[in-house]
């Protein structure tokens, strides 16, 4: 029988703390990319950066499930020790554990519901709740570490090394299995073992996954009267699809990288956004508007550097074929190093902003 020990608990705590810390940092980064404060700027290069950071965020979040389970198992008897509070320091320790456990469990469960698209199970706004609880969890983690430092310096009895090793190996193997079971939603060679992945990188219209369909966005058809409006300080243009087809066409290889952790690369062909902006002047940020009629990401903002990056397109085709309606027909934004939620589909207009 494996014996619980302070050494085992400490090592599990280090593993969990490292995973949770990485998950927290990449999660805050993702939040700032999608909801940027005034001081925040996100570069367009390297083009795969968001794909990597968000993949790491989801992977480390999933890794926390078995690590947290093992950590709770290692301290389980202490949770019901009597008396429940034996002084100020012990009271702070119990408070930090309660806050940390509750916030960590909330983060992991809501994150899992998000990547599985089970929003009906959350009677609250996921984005705000998940973001602010993450700060509560990291604060509780720092408080817990500070309280436990004096305890960590105390001598401990000889550990059960074989038993400790078996628990750590089991936790590591479980982390590896769970990671592989999700990794196939991005890494195509692993798709056959992606038993837990809610999306696969080659399943969907034109061989690409879809989060929000045209029907869900309220875009049932695009009629012959479609016009792309491009507005700037010097001019205003209303371009038909024929007009867009007559402009210089470029092909780029870029991924769609979604906050749920899946991503899929493709070859996109269309008009450079920078070329469209030259027609109307201005050097500011660009608002990208959509035909989408339902709430949520009906527009997005392109920072000046990203808007004028030669890889940023209004894509008309993917894989050489006209876009499927679910992929944003008649045209969609595709830009490097950008979350999929901000790769606006069914684009109706570009407006150069004054500030």
N, C-alpha and C positions, 0 to 999 in steps of 0.2 A: 504493500500500500504506500502510495506517495505521501510523504509528510510535508505539510505546509511549513514554510519557514520565512523569516524576514528576508533572507537572501533571495529566495524565489520570488517573493512579492516585489522586492526592489528591482530585479531584472525584468520582470513582467511590466513593472511601472515604467522603466526606462524605454522598453519597446513601445508601449502604448503612448508614452509621452512624445516620443520621436514621431510616431505615425500621426498622432493628433496635431502636433505642432506643424508638420508639413501640410496636413490637410487644412489647418486653419489659415496658414499663410497663402496657400494657393487659392483657397476659397475667398479670402478677402480681396486678393488680386482679381479674381473673376468678377466679384461684385463691383469693384471699382471700374473695371473695363465696361461693364454693362450699364452702370449708373455712376458715371465719373463725377467726382467732386471737382470744383473749379481748378485746383492745382494739379490734377492728375493728367498725364499724357501717356498714351500707349502707342508704341512705334508700329510701323507696318512690317518691319523686318526684325528678326528672321521670320519667314512666312509660316513656319511650323511651331512657333513658340507657344501660342495659345493651345494648339492641339496637344502639346506635351504637358503644359502646366495643368490643363483641365483634366487630362487623362490621369495625371499623378494625383490630382485632388480626389477624383472618384475612387481610384485604386487604393489610396491610403485610407479613405473613409471606409471602404469595405474591409480593409485589413483590420480596422479597429474593432469590428464585431467579434472575431475570435479572441483578440487580445484583451478586450474589455471583459469578455466572459471568463477567460482564464484569470484575470486580475481579481474579479469579484470572487471566484472560487477560492483563490489563495487567501483572502481575508474574510471569508464568509463567517467563521465563528466569532470574529471580533465585532461584527456588526450588531450582535445581540448580547454583548458583554454587559454585565451589571456591576456597578451603577452605570447608566448611559453617559453621564458626564462626571469627570473626576477632577475638575479644576478648569481654570481659564484656558490654558494651553490645550488641554484635551477637548474642551468645548469648541475652540476654534478649529481643531482638527476634525471633529465630527461635523461641524458646519461646512467646512471646505469639502468634505467627502460627500455630504448631502447635495450641495450645490453642483459639484463636479459630476456626480453620478447622474443626477436628474438632467442637467444640461447636456451632458455627453449622450445620454440615451435619446433625448429629444432630437439632437443633431443627427444621430445615426439613423433613427427611424424616419424622420422627415426627409433626409437625404435619399434614403432607399425608396420611399414613396415617390420622390421626385423623378428619379431615374427610371422608375417603373410607370410613370405617368398616372399614378393613382391619386390625383388631386382631390377627388371626391371624399377621400378619407381624412382630409385636412380642413376643418371648418375655420380656416384663417388664411391670410395671405402668406404663402410659402416664403417668398423672397425676404420680406422684412423680418418674419419670425426666425427664419434660419440664420440670417445675418446677425441679428442682435443677440440671439442665444449663443452664437459662436463666441462673441465677446464675453458673455457671462461665463461660458465654459472655460475659456483661456484664463480669465481672471481667477476663477476658482482653482484652476490647475496651478497657477503661480502661488496662490495662497496655500494650497496643500503642500507644495514643494517647500515653501518657507517654513511651515509648521513642522514638517517632517525632517528638516535638516538636523536639528539636535538629536533626534532619534536615530538618524542614519549614522551618526558618529559613535554611537554606543556599540560596545562589543556584542557579538551575537554568538550563540552556540554553534558547534560544528554542524554544517548543513548536511542534508541527505543528498550528496552530489548526484548519485545515479537517478534518484527520483526527480530532483530538480531538472536534470538534463532531459529526462523523458517528457516532462511537462513543456519545457521550452521547445523541444523538437516538435511535439505535437502541435503547439501553437503556430510554429513557423510553417509546418507542412499545411495546416489548415489555411493559413494566410495565402500560401502559394496556390492551393487548389482553387480557392475563391477568386483569386486574381486571374488565373488562367480561364476560369469559367466566365469571366466578364471581358477579358482582353480581346476576345475574338470579335467584339463589336467595333474594334478599330483595326486590329491586325488580321488581315484576310486569311493568311495561312492557318490561323488558329480558330477560324469560324466553326470548324467541326466539333470543337470542344467547348464552345461558348454556350453551355447549357443554361446559364443564368442571365445571358445578355438580352435586354429588352429590344435591342436593334441589332441587325447585322449589316455590315458595310456594303453589301451588294444586293440587298433585298428591297425592292421598291420600284417605282416607275423609272425607266431608263437606267436600272441597275444602281439606284441611289436611294437611301432611306428618306422618309418624309416625316417630319414632326407634325406640322399643321397642314392639312390638305386644303385645297382651294375651297371645297364645300364648307369646311370648318371656319375658313376666313371670310365667308360670305361672297366669294368670287366664283360665280357659277358659269360665267362666260365673258369673253372680251369681244366686243362687236367691232365692226369696221370703222367706227368713229373714234377709235382709240388714238390719243395723242399724248406724247411725252412732253410735258412742259419743262423747259429749262430756263430758269430766271436768274439774272444777275444784275449788277448795277448798270451795265452798259447796254443790255439787250434782253429780249424775251423771245423764245422760240417755242413753237408747238410742232413736234416732229411726229410724222407717221411711222409705221413700221417700215414702209418702203424707204423713207428718208434715212432711218437708222441703218438699213441694209446697204445703202449706198455710201455710207461713211467708211473709212478705213477699218478693217476688221483685224482683230488680234486674238490669238489663242494662248491661254495660260493654263498651267497645271497647278490647281490649288485645292485644298481640302475644305469640306464643310465640317466644322468642329463644334459640336453642340455641348451645352452645359451639362447634359446628362452623361457625358464621358465618351460617347461614340463619335467617330469621325470617319469620313470617306473621301478619298481623293478623286478628282475627275478633271477632264480637259474641258475648259469653258471657252467659248468664242463669242466675241461681241465688240462693243465700242469702248474705247478708253474713256473713263469719266473725265480725265484731264482734257481730252479733246473737246468734249461737250462744254466744259467750263471755259475753255478759250473762246468759245462762241459768244459768251455773255459777260466775260470779265469778272474781276473780283478775286481775292486771295484768301477769303475767310473760310470758316467752316461751312459745310454743305448739309442741308437737311434733305433726306431721301424720303419721299412720301410714297405710300402704297395705295392700291385699290382696295385693300383689305377693309372690311366693314365691321369686323368684330373687334373687341378690345384686345390690347396686348401687342406691342411692337408693330403698330401701324405705320411708324416712321422711325428713322434712326438718324444719327448725326455722324458725318465723316469729318474727322479732324483734317486740317489743311494738308499735312504730310501724306496721310492715307488717301485723301481724295485725289491728289496729284501724283500718286505712285503709278508708274506705268503698268503695274500688274492689276490695278483696280479697274474692273470692267462693269459695264451694264451688259450682262451676258444675254445673248439671244439664242444660243445653242449650247448643248452639253453633249460631248462625245460625237460632235458633228451633226446632231439632230436638233430640230427646233425644240425648245423647252416644252416639257409636259406641263399642263395647267397646274398640277400639284407642285411643280418645281419653279413656278413663278411666271409662266407665259403671260404676257409677251416678252418681258425682260425682267431680269433680277440683278441685284447687286452681288458681285463676288469680289471680295477684297482680301489681301493677305493679312494673316495674323488677327483674325476677327471672329468673335463668337457667331455661331450659326444663327442665333436669334436676331443678330444685327445685320445679317446678310439679306436685306429686305427683298421680299418677293413681290411680284405684280407691281413693279415700280410705275408710278404715274407722274412723278415730277422730281426735279432737282432744283433746289433753291440755294443760292449763295447767300449766306447770312452776313449781316453787317458787323456783328460782334461774335 
